[in-house]
């Protein structure tokens, strides 16, 4: 019985965090996509990427990244539209961090579509917002 009660409480807390209203002052970037808004916030350490309705309510967390870089309408060679570039810290298996981690390309569901060496390279092939 205790496990069931704990599971219900944790589920409610998770739901509250997943679909939380964003505080307008915490949004550092926002992009309008049809009837949705892509909002970028920072939790003090990581950039968080949210997809929200048009009033920045009912937001769903897509992913967390070390650094959100840029949002593109489309890129040659990438099947998905509305993709973004972000950097994550890459850790070596026996310790250490790859300080030159490449830009990763993500769709609005958090799927990875590839990488780019830098944003200047990506600008040759992408249309940005």
Backbone atoms as SQL, in Angstrom:
CREATE TABLE atoms (id INTEGER PRIMARY KEY, chain TEXT, resi INTEGER, resn TEXT, atom TEXT, x REAL, y REAL, z REAL);
INSERT INTO atoms VALUES
  (1, 'A', 1, 'UNK', 'N', 0.818, -1.187, 0.000),
  (2, 'A', 1, 'UNK', 'CA', 0.000, 0.000, 0.000),
  (3, 'A', 1, 'UNK', 'C', 0.875, 1.269, 0.000),
  (4, 'A', 2, 'UNK', 'N', 1.969, 1.232, 0.770),
  (5, 'A', 2, 'UNK', 'CA', 2.865, 2.383, 0.824),
  (6, 'A', 2, 'UNK', 'C', 3.512, 2.634, -0.532),
  (7, 'A', 3, 'UNK', 'N', 3.873, 1.561, -1.231),
  (8, 'A', 3, 'UNK', 'CA', 4.497, 1.711, -2.548),
  (9, 'A', 3, 'UNK', 'C', 3.514, 2.331, -3.538),
  (10, 'A', 4, 'UNK', 'N', 2.257, 1.912, -3.466),
  (11, 'A', 4, 'UNK', 'CA', 1.241, 2.462, -4.359),
  (12, 'A', 4, 'UNK', 'C', 1.044, 3.948, -4.095),
  (13, 'A', 5, 'UNK', 'N', 0.955, 4.328, -2.840),
  (14, 'A', 5, 'UNK', 'CA', 0.785, 5.722, -2.473),
  (15, 'A', 5, 'UNK', 'C', 1.986, 6.558, -2.915),
  (16, 'A', 6, 'UNK', 'N', 3.180, 6.038, -2.692),
  (17, 'A', 6, 'UNK', 'CA', 4.393, 6.734, -3.124),
  (18, 'A', 6, 'UNK', 'C', 4.426, 6.897, -4.643),
  (19, 'A', 7, 'UNK', 'N', 4.038, 5.875, -5.371),
  (20, 'A', 7, 'UNK', 'CA', 4.006, 5.930, -6.833),
  (21, 'A', 7, 'UNK', 'C', 3.029, 6.993, -7.313),
  (22, 'A', 8, 'UNK', 'N', 1.868, 7.079, -6.694),
  (23, 'A', 8, 'UNK', 'CA', 0.867, 8.075, -7.085),
  (24, 'A', 8, 'UNK', 'C', 1.387, 9.482, -6.816),
  (25, 'A', 9, 'UNK', 'N', 1.986, 9.704, -5.662),
  (26, 'A', 9, 'UNK', 'CA', 2.517, 11.032, -5.323),
  (27, 'A', 9, 'UNK', 'C', 3.618, 11.431, -6.284),
  (28, 'A', 10, 'UNK', 'N', 4.548, 10.526, -6.555),
  (29, 'A', 10, 'UNK', 'CA', 5.645, 10.838, -7.489),
  (30, 'A', 10, 'UNK', 'C', 5.112, 11.095, -8.892),
  (31, 'A', 11, 'UNK', 'N', 4.094, 10.365, -9.312),
  (32, 'A', 11, 'UNK', 'CA', 3.494, 10.578, -10.632),
  (33, 'A', 11, 'UNK', 'C', 2.880, 11.967, -10.726),
  (34, 'A', 12, 'UNK', 'N', 2.194, 12.389, -9.681),
  (35, 'A', 12, 'UNK', 'CA', 1.601, 13.718, -9.686),
  (36, 'A', 12, 'UNK', 'C', 2.665, 14.803, -9.717),
  (37, 'A', 13, 'UNK', 'N', 3.743, 14.621, -8.983),
  (38, 'A', 13, 'UNK', 'CA', 4.834, 15.592, -9.012),
  (39, 'A', 13, 'UNK', 'C', 5.484, 15.644, -10.377),
  (40, 'A', 14, 'UNK', 'N', 5.687, 14.496, -10.997),
  (41, 'A', 14, 'UNK', 'CA', 6.290, 14.457, -12.335),
  (42, 'A', 14, 'UNK', 'C', 5.395, 15.172, -13.324),
  (43, 'A', 15, 'UNK', 'N', 4.082, 14.937, -13.251),
  (44, 'A', 15, 'UNK', 'CA', 3.148, 15.590, -14.157),
  (45, 'A', 15, 'UNK', 'C', 3.210, 17.097, -13.978),
  (46, 'A', 16, 'UNK', 'N', 3.287, 17.563, -12.746),
  (47, 'A', 16, 'UNK', 'CA', 3.352, 18.993, -12.464),
  (48, 'A', 16, 'UNK', 'C', 4.611, 19.609, -13.063),
  (49, 'A', 17, 'UNK', 'N', 5.756, 18.936, -12.958),
  (50, 'A', 17, 'UNK', 'CA', 7.002, 19.476, -13.505),
  (51, 'A', 17, 'UNK', 'C', 7.031, 19.403, -15.021),
  (52, 'A', 18, 'UNK', 'N', 6.437, 18.376, -15.598),
  (53, 'A', 18, 'UNK', 'CA', 6.474, 18.208, -17.041),
  (54, 'A', 18, 'UNK', 'C', 5.601, 19.226, -17.752),
  (55, 'A', 19, 'UNK', 'N', 4.446, 19.538, -17.198),
  (56, 'A', 19, 'UNK', 'CA', 3.517, 20.456, -17.842),
  (57, 'A', 19, 'UNK', 'C', 3.371, 21.739, -17.022),
  (58, 'A', 20, 'UNK', 'N', 4.469, 22.297, -16.601),
  (59, 'A', 20, 'UNK', 'CA', 4.453, 23.504, -15.775),
  (60, 'A', 20, 'UNK', 'C', 4.350, 24.740, -16.662),
  (61, 'A', 21, 'UNK', 'N', 3.733, 25.784, -16.132),
  (62, 'A', 21, 'UNK', 'CA', 3.729, 27.073, -16.806),
  (63, 'A', 21, 'UNK', 'C', 5.094, 27.710, -16.589),
  (64, 'A', 22, 'UNK', 'N', 5.639, 28.259, -17.640),
  (65, 'A', 22, 'UNK', 'CA', 6.950, 28.887, -17.525),
  (66, 'A', 22, 'UNK', 'C', 6.797, 30.308, -16.999),
  (67, 'A', 23, 'UNK', 'N', 7.723, 30.708, -16.182),
  (68, 'A', 23, 'UNK', 'CA', 7.776, 32.090, -15.722),
  (69, 'A', 23, 'UNK', 'C', 8.393, 32.902, -16.854),
  (70, 'A', 24, 'UNK', 'N', 7.687, 33.953, -17.292),
  (71, 'A', 24, 'UNK', 'CA', 8.131, 34.734, -18.445),
  (72, 'A', 24, 'UNK', 'C', 9.565, 35.235, -18.298),
  (73, 'A', 25, 'UNK', 'N', 9.961, 35.612, -17.086),
  (74, 'A', 25, 'UNK', 'CA', 11.296, 36.162, -16.881),
  (75, 'A', 25, 'UNK', 'C', 12.389, 35.104, -17.022),
  (76, 'A', 26, 'UNK', 'N', 12.047, 33.807, -16.937),
  (77, 'A', 26, 'UNK', 'CA', 13.052, 32.751, -17.070),
  (78, 'A', 26, 'UNK', 'C', 13.320, 32.366, -18.523),
  (79, 'A', 27, 'UNK', 'N', 12.469, 32.783, -19.433),
  (80, 'A', 27, 'UNK', 'CA', 12.621, 32.440, -20.848),
  (81, 'A', 27, 'UNK', 'C', 13.686, 33.336, -21.452),
  (82, 'A', 28, 'UNK', 'N', 14.785, 32.716, -21.941),
  (83, 'A', 28, 'UNK', 'CA', 15.859, 33.530, -22.522),
  (84, 'A', 28, 'UNK', 'C', 15.767, 33.624, -24.036),
  (85, 'A', 29, 'UNK', 'N', 15.108, 32.662, -24.684),
  (86, 'A', 29, 'UNK', 'CA', 14.843, 32.716, -26.126),
  (87, 'A', 29, 'UNK', 'C', 13.485, 32.088, -26.371),
  (88, 'A', 30, 'UNK', 'N', 12.802, 32.593, -27.405),
  (89, 'A', 30, 'UNK', 'CA', 11.544, 31.975, -27.807),
  (90, 'A', 30, 'UNK', 'C', 11.392, 32.094, -29.318),
  (91, 'A', 31, 'UNK', 'N', 10.799, 31.067, -29.906),
  (92, 'A', 31, 'UNK', 'CA', 10.593, 31.014, -31.342),
  (93, 'A', 31, 'UNK', 'C', 9.147, 30.620, -31.603),
  (94, 'A', 32, 'UNK', 'N', 8.479, 31.341, -32.505),
  (95, 'A', 32, 'UNK', 'CA', 7.093, 31.041, -32.865),
  (96, 'A', 32, 'UNK', 'C', 7.085, 30.028, -34.001),
  (97, 'A', 33, 'UNK', 'N', 6.349, 28.916, -33.796),
  (98, 'A', 33, 'UNK', 'CA', 6.217, 27.870, -34.812),
  (99, 'A', 33, 'UNK', 'C', 4.734, 27.590, -34.978),
  (100, 'A', 34, 'UNK', 'N', 4.135, 28.078, -36.053),
  (101, 'A', 34, 'UNK', 'CA', 2.703, 27.912, -36.290),
  (102, 'A', 34, 'UNK', 'C', 1.932, 28.354, -35.042),
  (103, 'A', 35, 'UNK', 'N', 1.248, 27.449, -34.354),
  (104, 'A', 35, 'UNK', 'CA', 0.470, 27.805, -33.162),
  (105, 'A', 35, 'UNK', 'C', 1.179, 27.408, -31.866),
  (106, 'A', 36, 'UNK', 'N', 2.476, 27.109, -31.935),
  (107, 'A', 36, 'UNK', 'CA', 3.266, 26.711, -30.764),
  (108, 'A', 36, 'UNK', 'C', 4.426, 27.683, -30.568),
  (109, 'A', 37, 'UNK', 'N', 5.035, 27.579, -29.398),
  (110, 'A', 37, 'UNK', 'CA', 6.230, 28.380, -29.095),
  (111, 'A', 37, 'UNK', 'C', 7.309, 27.444, -28.557),
  (112, 'A', 38, 'UNK', 'N', 8.493, 27.562, -29.106),
  (113, 'A', 38, 'UNK', 'CA', 9.656, 26.862, -28.576),
  (114, 'A', 38, 'UNK', 'C', 10.308, 27.835, -27.597),
  (115, 'A', 39, 'UNK', 'N', 10.374, 27.449, -26.331),
  (116, 'A', 39, 'UNK', 'CA', 10.925, 28.319, -25.297),
  (117, 'A', 39, 'UNK', 'C', 12.188, 27.697, -24.725),
  (118, 'A', 40, 'UNK', 'N', 13.216, 28.524, -24.553),
  (119, 'A', 40, 'UNK', 'CA', 14.493, 28.085, -24.005),
  (120, 'A', 40, 'UNK', 'C', 14.686, 28.780, -22.664),
  (121, 'A', 41, 'UNK', 'N', 14.902, 27.984, -21.618),
  (122, 'A', 41, 'UNK', 'CA', 15.170, 28.529, -20.290),
  (123, 'A', 41, 'UNK', 'C', 16.503, 27.975, -19.803),
  (124, 'A', 42, 'UNK', 'N', 16.968, 28.486, -18.674),
  (125, 'A', 42, 'UNK', 'CA', 18.173, 27.951, -18.055),
  (126, 'A', 42, 'UNK', 'C', 17.889, 27.696, -16.594),
  (127, 'A', 43, 'UNK', 'N', 18.219, 26.485, -16.130),
  (128, 'A', 43, 'UNK', 'CA', 17.947, 26.116, -14.740),
  (129, 'A', 43, 'UNK', 'C', 19.115, 26.436, -13.811),
  (130, 'A', 44, 'UNK', 'N', 20.038, 27.237, -14.273),
  (131, 'A', 44, 'UNK', 'CA', 21.217, 27.574, -13.488),
  (132, 'A', 44, 'UNK', 'C', 22.437, 26.796, -13.925),
  (133, 'A', 45, 'UNK', 'N', 22.215, 25.721, -14.656),
  (134, 'A', 45, 'UNK', 'CA', 23.329, 24.911, -15.160),
  (135, 'A', 45, 'UNK', 'C', 23.099, 24.482, -16.604),
  (136, 'A', 46, 'UNK', 'N', 21.903, 23.995, -16.916),
  (137, 'A', 46, 'UNK', 'CA', 21.596, 23.496, -18.252),
  (138, 'A', 46, 'UNK', 'C', 20.526, 24.347, -18.916),
  (139, 'A', 47, 'UNK', 'N', 20.566, 24.417, -20.248),
  (140, 'A', 47, 'UNK', 'CA', 19.478, 25.016, -21.004),
  (141, 'A', 47, 'UNK', 'C', 18.391, 23.967, -21.161),
  (142, 'A', 48, 'UNK', 'N', 17.140, 24.372, -20.940),
  (143, 'A', 48, 'UNK', 'CA', 16.003, 23.471, -21.074),
  (144, 'A', 48, 'UNK', 'C', 15.172, 23.926, -22.265),
  (145, 'A', 49, 'UNK', 'N', 14.769, 22.974, -23.103),
  (146, 'A', 49, 'UNK', 'CA', 14.005, 23.262, -24.308),
  (147, 'A', 49, 'UNK', 'C', 12.576, 22.773, -24.090),
  (148, 'A', 50, 'UNK', 'N', 11.608, 23.699, -24.202),
  (149, 'A', 50, 'UNK', 'CA', 10.192, 23.397, -23.994),
  (150, 'A', 50, 'UNK', 'C', 9.402, 23.713, -25.253),
  (151, 'A', 51, 'UNK', 'N', 8.375, 22.917, -25.503),
  (152, 'A', 51, 'UNK', 'CA', 7.407, 23.219, -26.553),
  (153, 'A', 51, 'UNK', 'C', 6.103, 23.572, -25.845),
  (154, 'A', 52, 'UNK', 'N', 5.608, 24.782, -26.097),
  (155, 'A', 52, 'UNK', 'CA', 4.449, 25.312, -25.369),
  (156, 'A', 52, 'UNK', 'C', 3.338, 25.699, -26.337),
  (157, 'A', 53, 'UNK', 'N', 2.127, 25.902, -25.764),
  (158, 'A', 53, 'UNK', 'CA', 1.072, 26.473, -26.583),
  (159, 'A', 53, 'UNK', 'C', 1.382, 27.951, -26.773),
  (160, 'A', 54, 'UNK', 'N', 0.542, 28.665, -27.460),
  (161, 'A', 54, 'UNK', 'CA', 0.861, 30.037, -27.848),
  (162, 'A', 54, 'UNK', 'C', 0.925, 31.029, -26.689),
  (163, 'A', 55, 'UNK', 'N', 0.478, 30.625, -25.496),
  (164, 'A', 55, 'UNK', 'CA', 0.512, 31.554, -24.360),
  (165, 'A', 55, 'UNK', 'C', 1.561, 31.151, -23.325),
  (166, 'A', 56, 'UNK', 'N', 2.537, 30.329, -23.711),
  (167, 'A', 56, 'UNK', 'CA', 3.595, 29.847, -22.813),
  (168, 'A', 56, 'UNK', 'C', 2.974, 29.118, -21.621),
  (169, 'A', 57, 'UNK', 'N', 1.935, 28.356, -21.882),
  (170, 'A', 57, 'UNK', 'CA', 1.329, 27.512, -20.848),
  (171, 'A', 57, 'UNK', 'C', 1.285, 26.090, -21.396),
  (172, 'A', 58, 'UNK', 'N', 1.073, 25.142, -20.512),
  (173, 'A', 58, 'UNK', 'CA', 1.036, 23.728, -20.907),
  (174, 'A', 58, 'UNK', 'C', 2.286, 23.359, -21.699),
  (175, 'A', 59, 'UNK', 'N', 3.414, 23.643, -21.130),
  (176, 'A', 59, 'UNK', 'CA', 4.692, 23.380, -21.784),
  (177, 'A', 59, 'UNK', 'C', 5.161, 21.955, -21.504),
  (178, 'A', 60, 'UNK', 'N', 5.731, 21.348, -22.522),
  (179, 'A', 60, 'UNK', 'CA', 6.308, 20.010, -22.386),
  (180, 'A', 60, 'UNK', 'C', 7.822, 20.120, -22.564),
  (181, 'A', 61, 'UNK', 'N', 8.561, 19.573, -21.631),
  (182, 'A', 61, 'UNK', 'CA', 10.018, 19.577, -21.711),
  (183, 'A', 61, 'UNK', 'C', 10.462, 18.617, -22.809),
  (184, 'A', 62, 'UNK', 'N', 11.233, 19.130, -23.768),
  (185, 'A', 62, 'UNK', 'CA', 11.758, 18.290, -24.844),
  (186, 'A', 62, 'UNK', 'C', 13.081, 17.676, -24.429),
  (187, 'A', 63, 'UNK', 'N', 13.997, 18.523, -23.936),
  (188, 'A', 63, 'UNK', 'CA', 15.324, 18.037, -23.603),
  (189, 'A', 63, 'UNK', 'C', 16.072, 19.079, -22.776),
  (190, 'A', 64, 'UNK', 'N', 17.176, 18.659, -22.171),
  (191, 'A', 64, 'UNK', 'CA', 18.090, 19.552, -21.456),
  (192, 'A', 64, 'UNK', 'C', 19.459, 19.419, -22.107),
  (193, 'A', 65, 'UNK', 'N', 20.140, 20.554, -22.290),
  (194, 'A', 65, 'UNK', 'CA', 21.435, 20.568, -22.950),
  (195, 'A', 65, 'UNK', 'C', 22.391, 21.482, -22.188),
  (196, 'A', 66, 'UNK', 'N', 23.666, 21.223, -22.372),
  (197, 'A', 66, 'UNK', 'CA', 24.668, 22.106, -21.780),
  (198, 'A', 66, 'UNK', 'C', 24.516, 23.503, -22.367),
  (199, 'A', 67, 'UNK', 'N', 24.248, 23.570, -23.679),
  (200, 'A', 67, 'UNK', 'CA', 24.075, 24.865, -24.317),
  (201, 'A', 67, 'UNK', 'C', 23.191, 24.743, -25.554),
  (202, 'A', 68, 'UNK', 'N', 22.080, 25.460, -25.569),
  (203, 'A', 68, 'UNK', 'CA', 21.239, 25.589, -26.757),
  (204, 'A', 68, 'UNK', 'C', 21.917, 26.615, -27.653),
  (205, 'A', 69, 'UNK', 'N', 22.059, 26.310, -28.957),
  (206, 'A', 69, 'UNK', 'CA', 22.784, 27.216, -29.847),
  (207, 'A', 69, 'UNK', 'C', 21.851, 27.995, -30.768),
  (208, 'A', 70, 'UNK', 'N', 21.071, 27.294, -31.602),
  (209, 'A', 70, 'UNK', 'CA', 20.249, 27.993, -32.595),
  (210, 'A', 70, 'UNK', 'C', 19.123, 27.098, -33.086),
  (211, 'A', 71, 'UNK', 'N', 18.073, 27.711, -33.632),
  (212, 'A', 71, 'UNK', 'CA', 16.882, 27.018, -34.125),
  (213, 'A', 71, 'UNK', 'C', 16.760, 27.254, -35.619),
  (214, 'A', 72, 'UNK', 'N', 16.561, 26.182, -36.387),
  (215, 'A', 72, 'UNK', 'CA', 16.486, 26.274, -37.842),
  (216, 'A', 72, 'UNK', 'C', 15.132, 25.799, -38.362),
  (217, 'A', 73, 'UNK', 'N', 14.662, 26.451, -39.431),
  (218, 'A', 73, 'UNK', 'CA', 13.432, 26.014, -40.095),
  (219, 'A', 73, 'UNK', 'C', 13.660, 24.679, -40.782),
  (220, 'A', 74, 'UNK', 'N', 14.797, 24.583, -41.472),
  (221, 'A', 74, 'UNK', 'CA', 15.130, 23.351, -42.195),
  (222, 'A', 74, 'UNK', 'C', 16.603, 23.351, -42.570),
  (223, 'A', 75, 'UNK', 'N', 17.126, 22.154, -42.817),
  (224, 'A', 75, 'UNK', 'CA', 18.512, 21.999, -43.257),
  (225, 'A', 75, 'UNK', 'C', 18.558, 20.950, -44.363),
  (226, 'A', 76, 'UNK', 'N', 19.403, 21.191, -45.343),
  (227, 'A', 76, 'UNK', 'CA', 19.616, 20.193, -46.394),
  (228, 'A', 76, 'UNK', 'C', 20.113, 18.899, -45.763),
  (229, 'A', 77, 'UNK', 'N', 19.608, 17.782, -46.209),
  (230, 'A', 77, 'UNK', 'CA', 20.070, 16.498, -45.724),
  (231, 'A', 77, 'UNK', 'C', 19.440, 16.048, -44.421),
  (232, 'A', 78, 'UNK', 'N', 18.579, 16.880, -43.827),
  (233, 'A', 78, 'UNK', 'CA', 17.877, 16.504, -42.604),
  (234, 'A', 78, 'UNK', 'C', 16.393, 16.441, -42.934),
  (235, 'A', 79, 'UNK', 'N', 15.798, 15.292, -42.749),
  (236, 'A', 79, 'UNK', 'CA', 14.412, 15.091, -43.161),
  (237, 'A', 79, 'UNK', 'C', 13.420, 15.913, -42.348),
  (238, 'A', 80, 'UNK', 'N', 13.673, 16.095, -41.082),
  (239, 'A', 80, 'UNK', 'CA', 12.744, 16.793, -40.202),
  (240, 'A', 80, 'UNK', 'C', 12.857, 18.306, -40.387),
  (241, 'A', 81, 'UNK', 'N', 11.748, 19.004, -40.258),
  (242, 'A', 81, 'UNK', 'CA', 11.723, 20.477, -40.250),
  (243, 'A', 81, 'UNK', 'C', 11.738, 20.933, -38.798),
  (244, 'A', 82, 'UNK', 'N', 11.988, 22.225, -38.577),
  (245, 'A', 82, 'UNK', 'CA', 12.020, 22.799, -37.234),
  (246, 'A', 82, 'UNK', 'C', 12.946, 21.997, -36.331),
  (247, 'A', 83, 'UNK', 'N', 14.218, 22.192, -36.547),
  (248, 'A', 83, 'UNK', 'CA', 15.256, 21.470, -35.797),
  (249, 'A', 83, 'UNK', 'C', 16.130, 22.487, -35.065),
  (250, 'A', 84, 'UNK', 'N', 16.813, 22.027, -34.048),
  (251, 'A', 84, 'UNK', 'CA', 17.675, 22.949, -33.322),
  (252, 'A', 84, 'UNK', 'C', 19.043, 22.329, -33.082),
  (253, 'A', 85, 'UNK', 'N', 20.001, 23.218, -32.826),
  (254, 'A', 85, 'UNK', 'CA', 21.378, 22.827, -32.580),
  (255, 'A', 85, 'UNK', 'C', 21.691, 23.059, -31.110),
  (256, 'A', 86, 'UNK', 'N', 22.337, 22.078, -30.485),
  (257, 'A', 86, 'UNK', 'CA', 22.693, 22.183, -29.077),
  (258, 'A', 86, 'UNK', 'C', 23.972, 21.403, -28.820),
  (259, 'A', 87, 'UNK', 'N', 24.645, 21.758, -27.726),
  (260, 'A', 87, 'UNK', 'CA', 25.874, 21.080, -27.327),
  (261, 'A', 87, 'UNK', 'C', 25.638, 20.412, -25.981),
  (262, 'A', 88, 'UNK', 'N', 26.104, 19.193, -25.855),
  (263, 'A', 88, 'UNK', 'CA', 26.086, 18.477, -24.586),
  (264, 'A', 88, 'UNK', 'C', 27.517, 18.170, -24.183),
  (265, 'A', 89, 'UNK', 'N', 27.774, 18.133, -22.909),
  (266, 'A', 89, 'UNK', 'CA', 29.087, 17.702, -22.430),
  (267, 'A', 89, 'UNK', 'C', 29.209, 16.208, -22.713),
  (268, 'A', 90, 'UNK', 'N', 30.287, 15.813, -23.320),
  (269, 'A', 90, 'UNK', 'CA', 30.532, 14.398, -23.584),
  (270, 'A', 90, 'UNK', 'C', 31.636, 13.926, -22.653),
  (271, 'A', 91, 'UNK', 'N', 31.324, 12.915, -21.891),
  (272, 'A', 91, 'UNK', 'CA', 32.264, 12.382, -20.902),
  (273, 'A', 91, 'UNK', 'C', 32.960, 11.142, -21.440),
  (274, 'A', 92, 'UNK', 'N', 34.266, 11.065, -21.246),
  (275, 'A', 92, 'UNK', 'CA', 35.019, 9.877, -21.623),
  (276, 'A', 92, 'UNK', 'C', 34.768, 8.775, -20.601),
  (277, 'A', 93, 'UNK', 'N', 34.835, 7.528, -21.022),
  (278, 'A', 93, 'UNK', 'CA', 34.445, 6.418, -20.156),
  (279, 'A', 93, 'UNK', 'C', 35.346, 6.240, -18.938),
  (280, 'A', 94, 'UNK', 'N', 36.568, 6.706, -18.960),
  (281, 'A', 94, 'UNK', 'CA', 37.455, 6.577, -17.796),
  (282, 'A', 94, 'UNK', 'C', 37.703, 7.944, -17.143),
  (283, 'A', 95, 'UNK', 'N', 36.871, 8.920, -17.466),
  (284, 'A', 95, 'UNK', 'CA', 36.984, 10.241, -16.861),
  (285, 'A', 95, 'UNK', 'C', 37.388, 11.295, -17.865),
  (286, 'A', 96, 'UNK', 'N', 37.063, 12.510, -17.584),
  (287, 'A', 96, 'UNK', 'CA', 37.392, 13.627, -18.468),
  (288, 'A', 96, 'UNK', 'C', 36.206, 14.012, -19.334),
  (289, 'A', 97, 'UNK', 'N', 36.301, 15.209, -19.909),
  (290, 'A', 97, 'UNK', 'CA', 35.226, 15.758, -20.737),
  (291, 'A', 97, 'UNK', 'C', 35.802, 16.191, -22.077),
  (292, 'A', 98, 'UNK', 'N', 35.073, 15.916, -23.142),
  (293, 'A', 98, 'UNK', 'CA', 35.424, 16.391, -24.470),
  (294, 'A', 98, 'UNK', 'C', 34.994, 17.854, -24.564),
  (295, 'A', 99, 'UNK', 'N', 35.943, 18.771, -24.441),
  (296, 'A', 99, 'UNK', 'CA', 35.633, 20.202, -24.472),
  (297, 'A', 99, 'UNK', 'C', 35.262, 20.687, -25.874),
  (298, 'A', 100, 'UNK', 'N', 35.536, 19.898, -26.894),
  (299, 'A', 100, 'UNK', 'CA', 35.227, 20.275, -28.274),
  (300, 'A', 100, 'UNK', 'C', 34.107, 19.407, -28.834),
  (301, 'A', 101, 'UNK', 'N', 33.092, 19.136, -28.039),
  (302, 'A', 101, 'UNK', 'CA', 31.970, 18.311, -28.489),
  (303, 'A', 101, 'UNK', 'C', 31.264, 19.009, -29.652),
  (304, 'A', 102, 'UNK', 'N', 30.860, 18.256, -30.662),
  (305, 'A', 102, 'UNK', 'CA', 30.213, 18.870, -31.829),
  (306, 'A', 102, 'UNK', 'C', 28.786, 19.318, -31.522),
  (307, 'A', 103, 'UNK', 'N', 28.282, 20.182, -32.377),
  (308, 'A', 103, 'UNK', 'CA', 26.874, 20.560, -32.302),
  (309, 'A', 103, 'UNK', 'C', 26.039, 19.353, -32.718),
  (310, 'A', 104, 'UNK', 'N', 25.029, 19.050, -31.975),
  (311, 'A', 104, 'UNK', 'CA', 24.097, 17.991, -32.338),
  (312, 'A', 104, 'UNK', 'C', 22.831, 18.638, -32.885),
  (313, 'A', 105, 'UNK', 'N', 22.185, 17.943, -33.812),
  (314, 'A', 105, 'UNK', 'CA', 20.959, 18.420, -34.432),
  (315, 'A', 105, 'UNK', 'C', 19.800, 17.606, -33.857),
  (316, 'A', 106, 'UNK', 'N', 18.780, 18.309, -33.297),
  (317, 'A', 106, 'UNK', 'CA', 17.639, 17.661, -32.659),
  (318, 'A', 106, 'UNK', 'C', 16.343, 18.131, -33.297),
  (319, 'A', 107, 'UNK', 'N', 15.353, 17.245, -33.321),
  (320, 'A', 107, 'UNK', 'CA', 14.013, 17.672, -33.715),
  (321, 'A', 107, 'UNK', 'C', 13.228, 18.042, -32.466),
  (322, 'A', 108, 'UNK', 'N', 11.976, 18.408, -32.622),
  (323, 'A', 108, 'UNK', 'CA', 11.172, 18.869, -31.497),
  (324, 'A', 108, 'UNK', 'C', 10.655, 17.738, -30.618),
  (325, 'A', 109, 'UNK', 'N', 11.063, 16.518, -30.915),
  (326, 'A', 109, 'UNK', 'CA', 10.755, 15.387, -30.046),
  (327, 'A', 109, 'UNK', 'C', 12.004, 14.903, -29.310),
  (328, 'A', 110, 'UNK', 'N', 13.134, 15.565, -29.541),
  (329, 'A', 110, 'UNK', 'CA', 14.378, 15.218, -28.867),
  (330, 'A', 110, 'UNK', 'C', 15.209, 14.186, -29.594),
  (331, 'A', 111, 'UNK', 'N', 14.814, 13.807, -30.822),
  (332, 'A', 111, 'UNK', 'CA', 15.585, 12.844, -31.607),
  (333, 'A', 111, 'UNK', 'C', 16.813, 13.515, -32.207),
  (334, 'A', 112, 'UNK', 'N', 17.923, 12.792, -32.270),
  (335, 'A', 112, 'UNK', 'CA', 19.167, 13.317, -32.822),
  (336, 'A', 112, 'UNK', 'C', 19.247, 12.963, -34.308),
  (337, 'A', 113, 'UNK', 'N', 19.586, 13.971, -35.139),
  (338, 'A', 113, 'UNK', 'CA', 19.677, 13.764, -36.579),
  (339, 'A', 113, 'UNK', 'C', 21.093, 13.847, -37.122),
  (340, 'A', 114, 'UNK', 'N', 22.049, 14.167, -36.298),
  (341, 'A', 114, 'UNK', 'CA', 23.422, 14.251, -36.762),
  (342, 'A', 114, 'UNK', 'C', 24.184, 15.305, -35.986),
  (343, 'A', 115, 'UNK', 'N', 25.280, 15.752, -36.572),
  (344, 'A', 115, 'UNK', 'CA', 26.103, 16.757, -35.906),
  (345, 'A', 115, 'UNK', 'C', 26.711, 17.694, -36.937),
  (346, 'A', 116, 'UNK', 'N', 27.254, 18.794, -36.444),
  (347, 'A', 116, 'UNK', 'CA', 27.942, 19.770, -37.282),
  (348, 'A', 116, 'UNK', 'C', 29.166, 20.244, -36.503),
  (349, 'A', 117, 'UNK', 'N', 30.256, 20.556, -37.188),
  (350, 'A', 117, 'UNK', 'CA', 31.457, 20.990, -36.472),
  (351, 'A', 117, 'UNK', 'C', 31.280, 22.342, -35.787),
  (352, 'A', 118, 'UNK', 'N', 30.466, 23.237, -36.395),
  (353, 'A', 118, 'UNK', 'CA', 30.199, 24.548, -35.800),
  (354, 'A', 118, 'UNK', 'C', 29.007, 25.180, -36.508),
  (355, 'A', 119, 'UNK', 'N', 28.565, 26.324, -36.022),
  (356, 'A', 119, 'UNK', 'CA', 27.389, 26.970, -36.580),
  (357, 'A', 119, 'UNK', 'C', 27.655, 27.565, -37.957),
  (358, 'A', 120, 'UNK', 'N', 28.861, 28.048, -38.201),
  (359, 'A', 120, 'UNK', 'CA', 29.191, 28.589, -39.527),
  (360, 'A', 120, 'UNK', 'C', 29.032, 27.517, -40.604),
  (361, 'A', 121, 'UNK', 'N', 29.440, 26.302, -40.294),
  (362, 'A', 121, 'UNK', 'CA', 29.261, 25.186, -41.219),
  (363, 'A', 121, 'UNK', 'C', 27.770, 24.951, -41.476),
  (364, 'A', 122, 'UNK', 'N', 26.979, 24.945, -40.419),
  (365, 'A', 122, 'UNK', 'CA', 25.545, 24.680, -40.548),
  (366, 'A', 122, 'UNK', 'C', 24.840, 25.774, -41.333),
  (367, 'A', 123, 'UNK', 'N', 25.308, 27.019, -41.223),
  (368, 'A', 123, 'UNK', 'CA', 24.659, 28.134, -41.928),
  (369, 'A', 123, 'UNK', 'C', 24.711, 27.975, -43.439),
  (370, 'A', 124, 'UNK', 'N', 25.647, 27.203, -43.950),
  (371, 'A', 124, 'UNK', 'CA', 25.727, 26.960, -45.397),
  (372, 'A', 124, 'UNK', 'C', 24.570, 26.095, -45.885),
  (373, 'A', 125, 'UNK', 'N', 23.986, 25.289, -44.986),
  (374, 'A', 125, 'UNK', 'CA', 23.013, 24.289, -45.394),
  (375, 'A', 125, 'UNK', 'C', 21.641, 24.477, -44.758),
  (376, 'A', 126, 'UNK', 'N', 21.500, 25.444, -43.862),
  (377, 'A', 126, 'UNK', 'CA', 20.255, 25.589, -43.099),
  (378, 'A', 126, 'UNK', 'C', 19.653, 26.974, -43.248),
  (379, 'A', 127, 'UNK', 'N', 18.327, 27.038, -43.081),
  (380, 'A', 127, 'UNK', 'CA', 17.606, 28.303, -42.992),
  (381, 'A', 127, 'UNK', 'C', 17.200, 28.466, -41.534),
  (382, 'A', 128, 'UNK', 'N', 17.689, 29.529, -40.890),
  (383, 'A', 128, 'UNK', 'CA', 17.453, 29.753, -39.477),
  (384, 'A', 128, 'UNK', 'C', 16.309, 30.750, -39.247),
  (385, 'A', 129, 'UNK', 'N', 15.702, 30.659, -38.101),
  (386, 'A', 129, 'UNK', 'CA', 14.663, 31.620, -37.694),
  (387, 'A', 129, 'UNK', 'C', 15.308, 32.931, -37.339);
